[in-house]
């Protein structure tokens, strides 16, 4: 139905008051959606949204790719619906929205510092990620928690075929995806934990 770059795909989803086209990028994961909201008067409202936290820098990257595509498709849909579509307003084009997936369902592990007991690293297990985009979906869903904890954070995908797994460092600085065995990653993690800056006891205590 839509002419899209090879890196972008979409799925149609039935909603209670219409339907949505959900768009996805192979390396950035979910990009956003176009909603067609149907009303009892026969009119249809078209809304184009980017997924993610507005404070997340990755949301801006998703928006840069999705906005021009979403806006053009929205206009095509408006033309196809003719007088059945409500005029598209500027505020209906690419606001952000959050996924309804609860972060409690995402497996993760906090690693304490052996010296002071404070949180020193966070591991997020992307059990269902099938590509880099899937790993980015986990990072997006956990963004608020990652900012709250503010410790070195990795997203770890399941190993495929060998003991090595794709691992994505996402905080405090992002790094390219690398493939590491458990021993290789544990050595890397041990070095990070060893460099943890423990809080000094309060001198007045």
LOVODREN-495774 format. One line per field, with one value per atom (N, C-alpha, C, O): x, y negated, z; residue in three letters; residue number from 1. Coordinates in pm, whole numbers. Example, Ala and Ser with C-alpha at 12.3 -4.5 7.8 and 13.67 -1.06 7.14 Angstrom:
// residues 2
east c(1319:1230:1320:1424:1285:1367:1290:1341) $
north c(569:450:330:332:225:106:-3:-114) $
up c(780:780:780:846:708:714:787:804) $
type c(ALA:ALA:ALA:ALA:SER:SER:SER:SER) $
seq c(1:1:1:1:2:2:2:2) $
END
This chain:
// residues 205
east c(83:0:86:55:193:280:416:465:477:612:709:717:782:870:1013:1034:1112:1250:1260:1178:1358:1370:1387:1351:1440:1464:1339:1342:1228:1105:992:972:919:802:685:701:566:451:354:354:272:165:37:39:-74:-204:-265:-265:-316:-375:-518:-544:-610:-750:-767:-721:-834:-863:-1013:-1091:-1053:-1196:-1270:-1389:-1199:-1263:-1194:-1193:-1137:-1067:-953:-968:-841:-724:-598:-604:-482:-354:-258:-265:-170:-56:67:104:130:247:373:387:465:585:709:721:800:917:1041:1035:1155:1284:1373:1371:1452:1533:1637:1675:1685:1789:1740:1803:1629:1578:1454:1405:1403:1284:1158:1152:1059:933:957:1026:899:916:795:810:677:556:437:444:327:205:121:133:35:-68:-202:-235:-278:-409:-518:-514:-613:-735:-851:-896:-897:-1000:-1136:-1158:-1226:-1355:-1461:-1465:-1546:-1651:-1789:-1803:-1889:-2024:-2084:-2178:-2032:-2084:-2025:-2050:-1944:-1885:-1751:-1688:-1708:-1580:-1465:-1484:-1347:-1227:-1119:-1090:-1060:-950:-819:-805:-723:-591:-491:-476:-422:-322:-191:-191:-81:51:135:155:185:256:391:405:491:622:623:574:678:680:804:912:788:902:882:788:972:975:1031:1134:964:1008:1147:1214:1191:1324:1435:1553:1397:1494:1553:1479:1687:1748:1715:1713:1690:1658:1521:1495:1432:1301:1318:1248:1410:1437:1492:1461:1574:1627:1515:1511:1424:1311:1223:1176:1202:1117:1175:1102:1308:1372:1346:1335:1334:1307:1157:1114:1078:935:851:753:887:802:772:655:874:841:760:672:790:715:571:476:556:423:336:217:397:319:271:157:359:322:213:118:226:125:-7:-114:-1:-124:-197:-320:-122:-183:-243:-349:-174:-227:-357:-452:-361:-482:-595:-711:-562:-664:-724:-845:-638:-686:-771:-871:-730:-804:-943:-1038:-953:-1081:-1172:-1291:-1115:-1188:-1263:-1201:-1391:-1465:-1498:-1563:-1454:-1479:-1372:-1390:-1262:-1153:-1164:-1187:-1146:-1138:-1008:-908:-1006:-882:-771:-793:-652:-539:-488:-453:-485:-430:-283:-239:-208:-65:-41:55:-128:-109:-137:-106:-196:-222:-103:-106:1:115:236:291:275:394:410:520:306:333:391:389:443:498:395:302:411:326:410:515:366:437:373:252:455:402:326:358:226:149:213:160:326:393:450:531:411:465:610:645:695:837:858:963:759:773:785:835:738:745:880:904:969:1099:1203:1227:1264:1364:1489:1542:1535:1654:1721:1662:1846:1922:2011:2088:1999:2087:2207:2192:2327:2449:2499:2530:2507:2555:2708:2776:2758:2902:2942:2880:3043:3082:3145:3155:3188:3253:3153:3164:3056:2964:2819:2735:2788:2652:2559:2445:2606:2521:2508:2593:2401:2383:2499:2534:2559:2674:2657:2734:2557:2533:2392:2336:2336:2203:2211:2262:2160:2152:2006:1923:1974:1838:1841:1917:1759:1761:1652:1533:1696:1604:1570:1614:1492:1468:1400:1419:1322:1246:1298:1233:1412:1468:1524:1602:1482:1528:1629:1689:1647:1744:1783:1738:1866:1909:1790:1783:1696:1575:1499:1443:1496:1429:1498:1432:1631:1706:1676:1666:1662:1628:1489:1465:1399:1265:1275:1207:1360:1378:1439:1397:1537:1599:1497:1496:1412:1308:1211:1177:1166:1069:1126:1053:1256:1320:1382:1450:1360:1431:1416:1516:1294:1273:1348:1408:1345:1415:1565:1635:1615:1758:1804:1909:1726:1760:1752:1832:1655:1641:1761:1811:1807:1917:2051:2139:2068:2189:2316:2411:2317:2436:2466:2377:2586:2615:2513:2483:2460:2348:2372:2416:2341:2352:2221:2149:2190:2082:2146:2233:2102:2164:2061:1958:2091:2002:2038:2149:1945:1977:2085:2089:2173:2273:2205:2102:2263:2209:2314:2412:2293:2382:2509:2558:2565:2687:2666:2557:2772:2763:2762:2719:2808:2816:2677:2591:2658:2530:2555:2659:2458:2464:2440:2346:2527:2519:2528:2616:2436:2427:2444:2359:2551:2572:2490:2505:2402:2313:2325:2269:2397:2410:2535:2567:2610:2580:2617:2564:2707:2734:2697:2721:2639:2605:2729:2819:2730:2837:2776:2661:2849:2796:2767:2831:2672:2643:2767:2833:2799:2911:2863:2762:2937:2903:3008:3127:2962:3053:3004:2884:3098:3062:3034:3071:2969:2946:3075:3078:3183:3310:3365:3415:3357:3409:3330:3387:3196:3116:3137:3144:3148:3168:3300:3308:3403:3531:3514:3568:3440:3413:3332:3362:3231:3147:3226:3207:3315:3396:3482:3502:3534:3617:3534:3580:3411:3323:3289:3295:3253:3215:3335:3320:3454:3573:3604:3665:3560:3586:3473:3476:3375:3262:3311:3391:3263:3301:3206:3093:3253:3170:3152:3243:3034:3009:3085:3081:3153:3226:3130:3033:3154:3070:3068:3167:2955:2940:3033:3026:3120:3221:3159:3219:3039:2975:2897:2848:2883:2805:2877:2825) $
north c(122:0:-126:-221:-126:-242:-208:-96:-303:-286:-334:-454:-241:-273:-228:-137:-291:-243:-99:-59:-21:119:135:239:34:45:20:37:-20:-53:39:62:90:173:122:35:178:137:253:348:242:338:261:156:314:253:316:438:231:277:226:107:316:278:218:275:103:38:33:61:-1:-5:-113:-100:-221:-330:-360:-474:-257:-277:-179:-62:-226:-140:-225:-347:-157:-226:-154:-33:-232:-178:-202:-317:-94:-102:-81:20:-177:-175:-139:-175:-67:-13:-24:-9:-50:-62:53:89:109:227:199:289:73:40:-47:-50:-116:-205:-147:-205:-35:23:-52:-109:-52:-120:-269:-333:-323:-466:-547:-654:-498:-573:-509:-395:-585:-528:-638:-756:-596:-683:-626:-512:-706:-664:-716:-832:-632:-672:-649:-536:-756:-750:-780:-890:-683:-695:-743:-697:-834:-891:-851:-813:-862:-819:-903:-859:-1023:-1107:-1074:-1142:-965:-923:-986:-951:-1078:-1144:-1061:-984:-1078:-1010:-1113:-1199:-1103:-1193:-1119:-1005:-1183:-1124:-1190:-1312:-1107:-1155:-1080:-958:-1153:-1094:-1117:-1231:-1008:-1018:-946:-841:-1006:-944:-879:-938:-757:-688:-725:-743:-736:-758:-873:-951:-882:-991:-1116:-1108:-1228:-1350:-1394:-1469:-1350:-1387:-1294:-1323:-1184:-1085:-1131:-1151:-1147:-1188:-1093:-1136:-965:-870:-898:-862:-963:-1000:-1099:-1090:-1192:-1289:-1219:-1259:-1116:-1041:-966:-962:-907:-839:-939:-912:-1056:-1158:-1207:-1231:-1223:-1272:-1180:-1226:-1050:-954:-944:-941:-941:-911:-1032:-1017:-1151:-1268:-1290:-1301:-1299:-1324:-1212:-1237:-1087:-973:-975:-961:-993:-994:-1107:-1089:-1224:-1339:-1316:-1347:-1263:-1240:-1133:-1149:-1025:-920:-973:-939:-1056:-1114:-1197:-1192:-1272:-1354:-1264:-1295:-1154:-1060:-998:-983:-963:-905:-1007:-973:-1131:-1236:-1253:-1269:-1250:-1264:-1144:-1159:-1023:-902:-900:-850:-954:-957:-1069:-1071:-1161:-1275:-1350:-1390:-1370:-1452:-1377:-1433:-1252:-1177:-1203:-1164:-1267:-1294:-1435:-1530:-1448:-1580:-1645:-1575:-1776:-1843:-1816:-1823:-1786:-1757:-1887:-1981:-1893:-2008:-1984:-1870:-2093:-2081:-2001:-1924:-2020:-1950:-1800:-1725:-1756:-1614:-1542:-1421:-1618:-1561:-1547:-1646:-1423:-1382:-1437:-1481:-1437:-1447:-1314:-1217:-1308:-1183:-1108:-1169:-977:-896:-786:-749:-734:-629:-493:-483:-390:-254:-216:-263:-132:-86:36:85:84:199:163:70:230:198:242:353:156:191:306:370:332:443:577:674:584:709:729:834:629:637:690:626:805:858:770:732:739:657:695:761:652:685:568:518:525:422:488:581:441:495:400:284:445:358:349:442:239:224:311:299:398:484:407:459:283:204:124:119:60:-27:18:-33:114:165:84:124:-31:-115:-52:27:-88:-39:-87:-205:6:-31:3:-43:84:118:176:231:161:215:297:251:419:507:525:559:501:519:635:633:734:856:850:861:833:820:958:997:1033:1175:1199:1305:1102:1124:1039:1031:976:893:981:1073:954:1032:956:1012:828:746:628:618:539:423:334:276:325:247:300:222:432:491:453:430:446:404:258:221:176:36:21:-72:112:108:125:55:216:236:112:71:52:-70:-183:-257:-194:-300:-279:-374:-156:-128:-154:-192:-135:-150:-288:-310:-380:-509:-580:-623:-594:-667:-601:-670:-468:-395:-412:-427:-410:-427:-564:-575:-668:-803:-814:-884:-745:-747:-683:-737:-569:-497:-562:-569:-608:-679:-599:-650:-474:-390:-332:-332:-283:-220:-112:-26:-117:-30:37:-27:166:242:314:355:327:413:537:528:654:780:867:902:902:989:1135:1165:1226:1369:1409:1354:1503:1550:1624:1690:1613:1679:1772:1727:1902:2000:2028:2141:1928:1948:1891:1845:1894:1839:1687:1625:1625:1479:1418:1478:1298:1229:1084:1027:1024:881:803:830:706:625:478:438:398:257:172:177:94:-1:-126:-185:-166:-278:-394:-501:-375:-483:-462:-347:-568:-710:-756:-857:-683:-711:-587:-474:-613:-502:-453:-530:-322:-260:-171:-127:-142:-53:86:129:154:291:378:369:461:554:694:711:794:933:988:993:1030:1077:1209:1234:1292:1412:1369:1258:1455:1420:1387:1292:1463:1437:1300:1225:1267:1138:1022:922:1037:930:918:808:1031:1027:960:888:981:913:762:683:724:582:523:414:597:550:539:444:635:631:506:446:466:344:220:129:218:104:95:-12:208:210:172:103:219:188:38:-13:-32:-176:-259:-382:-192:-265:-362:-326:-486:-588:-581:-630:-520:-505:-639:-721:-659:-780:-771:-668:-877:-879:-898:-973:-832:-851:-997:-1068:-1039:-1175:-1195:-1120:-1296:-1317:-1352:-1328:-1409:-1451:-1340:-1355:-1224:-1113:-1046:-951) $
up c(0:0:0:-71:80:88:28:45:-41:-91:16:44:76:188:159:79:224:212:264:346:218:261:411:466:479:623:707:829:643:716:671:552:770:742:826:911:800:880:895:817:999:1022:1051:1115:1004:1030:1154:1170:1243:1370:1382:1366:1410:1431:1569:1668:1577:1704:1727:1636:1848:1881:1803:1775:1766:1694:1561:1515:1500:1373:1360:1394:1312:1302:1295:1279:1307:1306:1212:1194:1153:1080:1167:1193:1213:1300:1218:1149:1225:1142:1224:1341:1160:1229:1142:1020:1208:1140:1187:1305:1097:1130:1238:1312:1246:1344:1459:1565:1441:1547:1615:1712:1567:1626:1585:1476:1672:1642:1620:1699:1514:1482:1525:1585:1494:1524:1455:1407:1451:1393:1331:1364:1240:1184:1228:1197:1301:1350:1259:1217:1228:1159:1256:1273:1317:1419:1356:1304:1361:1294:1393:1507:1349:1433:1379:1263:1465:1428:1317:1250:1295:1187:1051:952:1048:921:890:791:973:952:1012:1106:955:1002:1030:946:1149:1186:1170:1214:1106:1084:1178:1179:1256:1351:1328:1319:1318:1294:1420:1461:1481:1608:1604:1543:1672:1692:1829:1926:1840:1968:2048:1992:2180:2268:2364:2351:2460:2556:2487:2420:2503:2434:2480:2409:2599:2649:2600:2619:2539:2493:2359:2264:2350:2223:2108:1993:2138:2032:1972:1857:2048:1993:1879:1779:1895:1789:1664:1551:1684:1569:1497:1374:1576:1514:1439:1329:1501:1439:1307:1211:1303:1181:1062:948:1090:983:956:841:1063:1047:1007:934:1054:1028:880:843:794:652:589:507:628:574:626:549:758:817:767:744:750:701:559:525:474:335:325:248:401:397:452:401:557:613:509:499:431:326:216:161:184:85:133:56:262:319:320:292:352:353:213:199:111:-26:-67:-137:-23:-60:4:-55:127:197:148:178:72:17:127:226:113:209:338:426:351:475:581:696:543:636:691:617:823:881:835:818:814:773:875:996:825:914:973:901:1106:1175:1208:1218:1222:1252:1379:1387:1481:1608:1597:1689:1486:1465:1400:1382:1365:1295:1388:1435:1413:1487:1628:1662:1711:1855:1901:1826:2024:2075:2158:2213:2167:2253:2315:2261:2428:2499:2472:2453:2470:2457:2583:2693:2568:2682:2751:2851:2698:2758:2895:2903:3002:3135:3147:3106:3204:3214:3313:3311:3399:3493:3423:3480:3298:3224:3155:3095:3163:3097:3196:3299:3168:3262:3267:3162:3386:3402:3534:3619:3548:3668:3707:3625:3832:3886:3951:4031:3917:3974:4083:4053:4210:4315:4317:4274:4366:4386:4505:4611:4493:4605:4721:4832:4695:4800:4883:5005:4815:4889:4883:4958:4794:4785:4697:4674:4647:4562:4423:4382:4352:4215:4129:4130:4053:3971:3824:3740:3789:3649:3635:3730:3516:3485:3358:3256:3364:3248:3211:3295:3084:3033:2935:2838:2959:2877:2771:2800:2647:2534:2481:2373:2558:2529:2395:2334:2348:2224:2108:2004:2126:2018:1907:1932:1785:1671:1585:1494:1614:1542:1631:1745:1578:1655:1689:1797:1595:1622:1742:1820:1758:1873:2003:2104:2001:2118:2151:2268:2049:2070:2132:2208:2098:2160:2311:2387:2355:2499:2563:2672:2497:2550:2561:2658:2460:2462:2576:2648:2594:2699:2839:2930:2854:2985:3006:3106:2914:2918:3052:3109:3103:3229:3344:3428:3350:3456:3443:3543:3320:3296:3346:3409:3318:3363:3515:3577:3574:3719:3789:3888:3738:3801:3768:3855:3646:3601:3629:3690:3585:3597:3458:3373:3433:3304:3273:3356:3151:3114:2979:2884:2974:2850:2820:2911:2692:2646:2587:2500:2634:2593:2522:2579:2398:2320:2342:2386:2313:2327:2227:2117:2262:2167:2052:2070:1933:1815:1757:1699:1773:1710:1787:1785:1854:1931:2070:2104:2151:2286:2285:2382:2175:2169:2149:2084:2205:2193:2155:2186:2088:2059:2188:2262:2213:2334:2295:2219:2347:2313:2438:2528:2445:2556:2524:2417:2618:2589:2688:2663:2799:2898:2980:3012:3015:2989:2849:2801:2783:2642:2561:2601:2445:2357:2284:2251:2259:2183:2076:2091:1967:1865:1922:2019:1863:1904:1883:1779:1982:1968:2003:2069:1958:1986:2081:2049:2200:2303:2361:2368:2403:2479:2624:2663:2703:2844:2918:2997:2893:2962:2922:3007:2794:2747:2808:2850:2811:2868:3019:3072:3088:3233:3267:3367:3187:3210:3192:3270:3091:3067:3184:3232:3227:3336:3467:3543:3492:3614:3617:3723:3501:3497:3528:3597:3475:3501:3649:3709:3708:3849:3937:4037:3899:3977:3978:4071:3872:3863:3924:3916:3986:4044:4152:4238:4144:4242:4360:4354:4468:4587:4656:4659:4711:4789:4920:4988:4956:5081:5198:5186:5310:5427:5470:5456:5522:5571:5689:5786:5683:5786:5920:6025:5916:6040:6106:6218:6037:6091:6207:6265) $
type c(UNK:UNK:UNK:UNK:UNK:UNK:UNK:UNK:UNK:UNK:UNK:UNK:UNK:UNK:UNK:UNK:UNK:UNK:UNK:UNK:UNK:UNK:UNK:UNK:UNK:UNK:UNK:UNK:UNK:UNK:UNK:UNK:UNK:UNK:UNK:UNK:UNK:UNK:UNK:UNK:UNK:UNK:UNK:UNK:UNK:UNK:UNK:UNK:UNK:UNK:UNK:UNK:UNK:UNK:UNK:UNK:UNK:UNK:UNK:UNK:UNK:UNK:UNK:UNK:UNK:UNK:UNK:UNK:UNK:UNK:UNK:UNK:UNK:UNK:UNK:UNK:UNK:UNK:UNK:UNK:UNK:UNK:UNK:UNK:UNK:UNK:UNK:UNK:UNK:UNK:UNK:UNK:UNK:UNK:UNK:UNK:UNK:UNK:UNK:UNK:UNK:UNK:UNK:UNK:UNK:UNK:UNK:UNK:UNK:UNK:UNK:UNK:UNK:UNK:UNK:UNK:UNK:UNK:UNK:UNK:UNK:UNK:UNK:UNK:UNK:UNK:UNK:UNK:UNK:UNK:UNK:UNK:UNK:UNK:UNK:UNK:UNK:UNK:UNK:UNK:UNK:UNK:UNK:UNK:UNK:UNK:UNK:UNK:UNK:UNK:UNK:UNK:UNK:UNK:UNK:UNK:UNK:UNK:UNK:UNK:UNK:UNK:UNK:UNK:UNK:UNK:UNK:UNK:UNK:UNK:UNK:UNK:UNK:UNK:UNK:UNK:UNK:UNK:UNK:UNK:UNK:UNK:UNK:UNK:UNK:UNK:UNK:UNK:UNK:UNK:UNK:UNK:UNK:UNK:UNK:UNK:UNK:UNK:UNK:UNK:UNK:UNK:UNK:UNK:UNK:UNK:UNK:UNK:UNK:UNK:UNK:UNK:UNK:UNK:UNK:UNK:UNK:UNK:UNK:UNK:UNK:UNK:UNK:UNK:UNK:UNK:UNK:UNK:UNK:UNK:UNK:UNK:UNK:UNK:UNK:UNK:UNK:UNK:UNK:UNK:UNK:UNK:UNK:UNK:UNK:UNK:UNK:UNK:UNK:UNK:UNK:UNK:UNK:UNK:UNK:UNK:UNK:UNK:UNK:UNK:UNK:UNK:UNK:UNK:UNK:UNK:UNK:UNK:UNK:UNK:UNK:UNK:UNK:UNK:UNK:UNK:UNK:UNK:UNK:UNK:UNK:UNK:UNK:UNK:UNK:UNK:UNK:UNK:UNK:UNK:UNK:UNK:UNK:UNK:UNK:UNK:UNK:UNK:UNK:UNK:UNK:UNK:UNK:UNK:UNK:UNK:UNK:UNK:UNK:UNK:UNK:UNK:UNK:UNK:UNK:UNK:UNK:UNK:UNK:UNK:UNK:UNK:UNK:UNK:UNK:UNK:UNK:UNK:UNK:UNK:UNK:UNK:UNK:UNK:UNK:UNK:UNK:UNK:UNK:UNK:UNK:UNK:UNK:UNK:UNK:UNK:UNK:UNK:UNK:UNK:UNK:UNK:UNK:UNK:UNK:UNK:UNK:UNK:UNK:UNK:UNK:UNK:UNK:UNK:UNK:UNK:UNK:UNK:UNK:UNK:UNK:UNK:UNK:UNK:UNK:UNK:UNK:UNK:UNK:UNK:UNK:UNK:UNK:UNK:UNK:UNK:UNK:UNK:UNK:UNK:UNK:UNK:UNK:UNK:UNK:UNK:UNK:UNK:UNK:UNK:UNK:UNK:UNK:UNK:UNK:UNK:UNK:UNK:UNK:UNK:UNK:UNK:UNK:UNK:UNK:UNK:UNK:UNK:UNK:UNK:UNK:UNK:UNK:UNK:UNK:UNK:UNK:UNK:UNK:UNK:UNK:UNK:UNK:UNK:UNK:UNK:UNK:UNK:UNK:UNK:UNK:UNK:UNK:UNK:UNK:UNK:UNK:UNK:UNK:UNK:UNK:UNK:UNK:UNK:UNK:UNK:UNK:UNK:UNK:UNK:UNK:UNK:UNK:UNK:UNK:UNK:UNK:UNK:UNK:UNK:UNK:UNK:UNK:UNK:UNK:UNK:UNK:UNK:UNK:UNK:UNK:UNK:UNK:UNK:UNK:UNK:UNK:UNK:UNK:UNK:UNK:UNK:UNK:UNK:UNK:UNK:UNK:UNK:UNK:UNK:UNK:UNK:UNK:UNK:UNK:UNK:UNK:UNK:UNK:UNK:UNK:UNK:UNK:UNK:UNK:UNK:UNK:UNK:UNK:UNK:UNK:UNK:UNK:UNK:UNK:UNK:UNK:UNK:UNK:UNK:UNK:UNK:UNK:UNK:UNK:UNK:UNK:UNK:UNK:UNK:UNK:UNK:UNK:UNK:UNK:UNK:UNK:UNK:UNK:UNK:UNK:UNK:UNK:UNK:UNK:UNK:UNK:UNK:UNK:UNK:UNK:UNK:UNK:UNK:UNK:UNK:UNK:UNK:UNK:UNK:UNK:UNK:UNK:UNK:UNK:UNK:UNK:UNK:UNK:UNK:UNK:UNK:UNK:UNK:UNK:UNK:UNK:UNK:UNK:UNK:UNK:UNK:UNK:UNK:UNK:UNK:UNK:UNK:UNK:UNK:UNK:UNK:UNK:UNK:UNK:UNK:UNK:UNK:UNK:UNK:UNK:UNK:UNK:UNK:UNK:UNK:UNK:UNK:UNK:UNK:UNK:UNK:UNK:UNK:UNK:UNK:UNK:UNK:UNK:UNK:UNK:UNK:UNK:UNK:UNK:UNK:UNK:UNK:UNK:UNK:UNK:UNK:UNK:UNK:UNK:UNK:UNK:UNK:UNK:UNK:UNK:UNK:UNK:UNK:UNK:UNK:UNK:UNK:UNK:UNK:UNK:UNK:UNK:UNK:UNK:UNK:UNK:UNK:UNK:UNK:UNK:UNK:UNK:UNK:UNK:UNK:UNK:UNK:UNK:UNK:UNK:UNK:UNK:UNK:UNK:UNK:UNK:UNK:UNK:UNK:UNK:UNK:UNK:UNK:UNK:UNK:UNK:UNK:UNK:UNK:UNK:UNK:UNK:UNK:UNK:UNK:UNK:UNK:UNK:UNK:UNK:UNK:UNK:UNK:UNK:UNK:UNK:UNK:UNK:UNK:UNK:UNK:UNK:UNK:UNK:UNK:UNK:UNK:UNK:UNK:UNK:UNK:UNK:UNK:UNK:UNK:UNK:UNK:UNK:UNK:UNK:UNK:UNK:UNK:UNK:UNK:UNK:UNK:UNK:UNK:UNK:UNK:UNK:UNK:UNK:UNK:UNK:UNK:UNK:UNK:UNK:UNK:UNK:UNK:UNK:UNK:UNK:UNK:UNK:UNK:UNK:UNK:UNK:UNK:UNK:UNK:UNK:UNK:UNK:UNK:UNK:UNK:UNK:UNK:UNK:UNK:UNK:UNK:UNK:UNK:UNK:UNK:UNK:UNK:UNK:UNK:UNK:UNK:UNK:UNK:UNK:UNK:UNK:UNK:UNK:UNK:UNK:UNK:UNK:UNK:UNK:UNK:UNK:UNK:UNK:UNK:UNK:UNK:UNK:UNK) $
seq c(1:1:1:1:2:2:2:2:3:3:3:3:4:4:4:4:5:5:5:5:6:6:6:6:7:7:7:7:8:8:8:8:9:9:9:9:10:10:10:10:11:11:11:11:12:12:12:12:13:13:13:13:14:14:14:14:15:15:15:15:16:16:16:16:17:17:17:17:18:18:18:18:19:19:19:19:20:20:20:20:21:21:21:21:22:22:22:22:23:23:23:23:24:24:24:24:25:25:25:25:26:26:26:26:27:27:27:27:28:28:28:28:29:29:29:29:30:30:30:30:31:31:31:31:32:32:32:32:33:33:33:33:34:34:34:34:35:35:35:35:36:36:36:36:37:37:37:37:38:38:38:38:39:39:39:39:40:40:40:40:41:41:41:41:42:42:42:42:43:43:43:43:44:44:44:44:45:45:45:45:46:46:46:46:47:47:47:47:48:48:48:48:49:49:49:49:50:50:50:50:51:51:51:51:52:52:52:52:53:53:53:53:54:54:54:54:55:55:55:55:56:56:56:56:57:57:57:57:58:58:58:58:59:59:59:59:60:60:60:60:61:61:61:61:62:62:62:62:63:63:63:63:64:64:64:64:65:65:65:65:66:66:66:66:67:67:67:67:68:68:68:68:69:69:69:69:70:70:70:70:71:71:71:71:72:72:72:72:73:73:73:73:74:74:74:74:75:75:75:75:76:76:76:76:77:77:77:77:78:78:78:78:79:79:79:79:80:80:80:80:81:81:81:81:82:82:82:82:83:83:83:83:84:84:84:84:85:85:85:85:86:86:86:86:87:87:87:87:88:88:88:88:89:89:89:89:90:90:90:90:91:91:91:91:92:92:92:92:93:93:93:93:94:94:94:94:95:95:95:95:96:96:96:96:97:97:97:97:98:98:98:98:99:99:99:99:100:100:100:100:101:101:101:101:102:102:102:102:103:103:103:103:104:104:104:104:105:105:105:105:106:106:106:106:107:107:107:107:108:108:108:108:109:109:109:109:110:110:110:110:111:111:111:111:112:112:112:112:113:113:113:113:114:114:114:114:115:115:115:115:116:116:116:116:117:117:117:117:118:118:118:118:119:119:119:119:120:120:120:120:121:121:121:121:122:122:122:122:123:123:123:123:124:124:124:124:125:125:125:125:126:126:126:126:127:127:127:127:128:128:128:128:129:129:129:129:130:130:130:130:131:131:131:131:132:132:132:132:133:133:133:133:134:134:134:134:135:135:135:135:136:136:136:136:137:137:137:137:138:138:138:138:139:139:139:139:140:140:140:140:141:141:141:141:142:142:142:142:143:143:143:143:144:144:144:144:145:145:145:145:146:146:146:146:147:147:147:147:148:148:148:148:149:149:149:149:150:150:150:150:151:151:151:151:152:152:152:152:153:153:153:153:154:154:154:154:155:155:155:155:156:156:156:156:157:157:157:157:158:158:158:158:159:159:159:159:160:160:160:160:161:161:161:161:162:162:162:162:163:163:163:163:164:164:164:164:165:165:165:165:166:166:166:166:167:167:167:167:168:168:168:168:169:169:169:169:170:170:170:170:171:171:171:171:172:172:172:172:173:173:173:173:174:174:174:174:175:175:175:175:176:176:176:176:177:177:177:177:178:178:178:178:179:179:179:179:180:180:180:180:181:181:181:181:182:182:182:182:183:183:183:183:184:184:184:184:185:185:185:185:186:186:186:186:187:187:187:187:188:188:188:188:189:189:189:189:190:190:190:190:191:191:191:191:192:192:192:192:193:193:193:193:194:194:194:194:195:195:195:195:196:196:196:196:197:197:197:197:198:198:198:198:199:199:199:199:200:200:200:200:201:201:201:201:202:202:202:202:203:203:203:203:204:204:204:204:205:205:205:205) $
END
